[in-house]
Every structure is written in structure tokens, then in C-alpha cells.
Amino acid sequence: MSQELRAVEWTGTGLALIDQTVLPHRAETVDVQDVDTLVDAIRRLVVRGAPAIGAAGAYGVAIALLQGEREGWTPDEVRAAVARVRAARPTAVNLMVGVDRVMARFGEGLDAVLEEAAAVQREDVEANRAMAAFGADWLLKRVGEDRPLRILTHCNTGALATAGWGTALGVIRELHARGRLEVVYVDETRPLLQGARLTAWELVQEGIAHYVQADGAAAGTVLRGQVDAAVVGADRIAANGDTANKVGTVGVALACADAGVPFLVAAPTTTVDLATPSGDGIHIELRDEAEVLEWAGTRTAPAASRGHNPAFDVTPGRLVTGLVTERGVLEVSAGELPGEHLR
Ligand code: MRU
């Protein structure tokens, strides 16, 4: 790709968000100048992916300050608006981390807030670059250097989901750049198709060979020996290595464990929540049942059916072969727990 994608961009007065609900068919941006628009954009997945919503939340503090200035809010009213941004989605800890980091400089005014938000964004890109190299090194050592790798991934973890470059997709891009990637199996990622719409779109931009497959195909692809490793992202990682990621991830991890295929989680340390001891403490977002009862706005399930629509699941740490962060790789299933190594 000639120019790196920016899912979240500060324009000087607000945020320009690539509208991820209409990709790949339309390239549009949403202009965010107020808190309601930002909260709505995060909830509707206009902006999505843990690090990307972390960056959007960080800049959300500036949006609230500017709106407060225009509309004569008290500092407490600005704080209450920031709290709404922070709570817009519950699972990805990066949103809370991004908001809280910038709020620590709230009292210093707009310039300090913007400086801190820009640092959140810049450091995420740096972390992604570092984890791409660590992840690629680990995979090549673990799986073997004799031939290019076949990698399975779930959801979208690329430039769209981060401040730039990507986490799991960043590792995949690194393998491609080194000439060590054969093909990517992209789970379509029901029900909102982040894999089929967004990951496939990013891979097309990069000229990376890939197959989109139904989520239900993933376990069979792994068990038939068609992939060398699975690489996924994360929304929140507990101290014991339990990892919340897009619903469907745990099935991939189970298949990998059964087949002896490495299952690698790639996430910056901002996704590791050491205050949460295990996955039991991770709040899993339940989304509107219409997302699973309808297809493109048309009802597919019987009118009397109810939908169950958790947006994420938790992969137990015992199934996580490797966790790559910007600091290196922890072999979680072998006992290298984040709570002991990342404090
Ligand atoms: O609901 P989404 O699209 O925000 O879910 C995103 C994921 O689950 C990603 O895998 C995760 O946030 C990591 S993004 C680098």
C-alpha cells in the first residue's frame, strides 16, 4: 500500500473516522465534532478494533472539551461526556486505557490533551511494528523456516482496527514483506463480517494471497492440516492469559490445540488488563439480536426466534501458545503468564 491507512485522524477541530460499516463497497469518512456522534460511531462500529477505539476515545476527550467550550459546559459536564465515550463499548480495555491516559492531563487544557492523544496514537503504531517483528520471528522459528507459511486469522486486526499497521494482521504483513507467507485463511467473522469485508479488503490492498472462508470452516481447515498457525488479535487479556476476542476465536483455538498448531495472540500491552485476574471477569458485550436474526436488513430467522449475540468470546490462556506484545513473546500455555511477566 503506498500510503498507510488511518482509521482515526485528528483534523484540527474533530475526528475523521473511516466508516467501517460501509467498506469495502464505499470509501466514506464520518466527521466527528461532538460527543453524541463519537459515542454513536463507536457503538455502530464505524470505528472498531480495540486499539482504534482506544485512539478514538483518547481524542474523544478533546472533542468533549471543544464541545464544552462551544456550549458553555461546566468541567463536571465535560467529565460526564467523557465518561459516556469511555463506556461506549465494554469489552476492549484499550478504550478505557486511552481515555484515562488523556484524562490524567485534563486539567492542563486542550493542547496537553491533544498532545497525549497523539502519543496514544503514535505509540500504538510503534507497538504494532515491534510486535510484527517479534511475532514473525517466533512463528518462523516455531513452525519452521523451510517454506512460506499458511496462516489463519479471525476478525480484522489490521490498520483499520488500530492506529496503523495492525496487530495480528501486522504480523501477517511482516511475514509477507519477508517473503515468508504463502496464503491467509480469513474467517468471514459473523455476524458483521469484519473478516470478509475488512481483512480481505486490506489484504487486497497489500497484494496478499488469501481465501475468505465461513467461520464454520475454520476448525476443519485447521484439523485437515491446511494451516501452519492461527494469528488473532485481542480486546482484553486477563492476568492469567485468558483472552477476549471476536466471537468465534475460541473455536479456532480449540481446533489448533487439538491439531498441535500454534495459536498466536498479537496485542499491545495496552490490551493486557492486569487488574482482571481471569477471563471470568471480562465483560462480554451482548449486541442487538437483529444482527443474527437478519441478513442485510431482511429477517432470516423465524419471527418467533430470539437471538443470542455475544460480540466476543474468551479463549482460556491454556490454549494460547504465544502472546506477542511490543515487548516480545510469552508462551502462555507453557506457563509464561502476563500477570507475572508484564507488571
Ligand atoms: O467488534 P470489533 O470489530 O471491534 O471486534 C474487534 C476484534 O475482536 C479484534 O480482533 C480486536 O479488537 C483486535 S484489533 C487489533
Residues whose N, C-alpha, C, O or C-beta is under 5 A from the ligand:
A	BS01	MRU	R48 G49 A50 H154 C155 N156 T157 A161 T167 Q194 G233 A234 D235 N245 K246
